[in-house]
């Protein structure tokens, strides 16, 4: 019965998306909306196939920028979360700044980065780091500080060092929080790279979208959006698979529940 329910749960969103795509195709085919205003799903697929090699070249650039920025953001987030967890004064000083940093629209900061670092790959990676750093750091610090205090006191009374408490108790307990933030960040990474490319560059999906828009080739714009969506979803589920591999106890809980 549970297996049947899981199949139904997976089919519901697929059927819903297919219904939207069919309705979209009909609306365009019947002439209710002009193709130059809204290309149909088939138009988008056709444009993607016909321009596959060029789009994939730009996709490779965006993917590289997103992954480099994500790796840098993860590294900085781990260092910052550990520092805030070990030294309460650091958290009191830094945490409000982290929150305030998210109130500034990234589209406002990005042009400044282009002015400071030029139109190369550096400002794109910097934008990715900015959008990915916050969710990972906040989720990880919440996870580190939500560990049962009695368990920590017990291990401390048994002679465990701070390092042992962190590596054996706190960090493993915080992994669900870390991966929650990482799932958010990995989808932001591609978006951040595209935003950076909008402001100047020679290659990337953001640059390709701007060129297509200026040429009024909306089918290519939507094809680029489709690639971004697929790439982001693929990365999201890739992180989910890594989480399941590194946290087998969570999988056992799901099966028991």
Buried (B, 14 or more C-beta within 10 A) or exposed (E): EEEEEEEEEEEEEEEEEEEEBEEBBEEBEEEEBEEEEBBBBBBBBBBBEEBEEEBEEBBEBBBBBBBBBBBBBBEBBBEBBBBBBEEEEBBEEBBEEBEEEBEEEBEEBBEEBBEEBEBEBBBBBBBBBBBBBBBBBBBBBBBBBEBEEEEBEEBBEEEBEEEEBBEEBBBBBBBBBBBBBBBBBBBBBBBBBBBBBBBBBEBBBBBBBBBBEEEEBBBBBBBBBBBBEEBBEEBBEEBBEEBEEEBEEBEEEEEEE
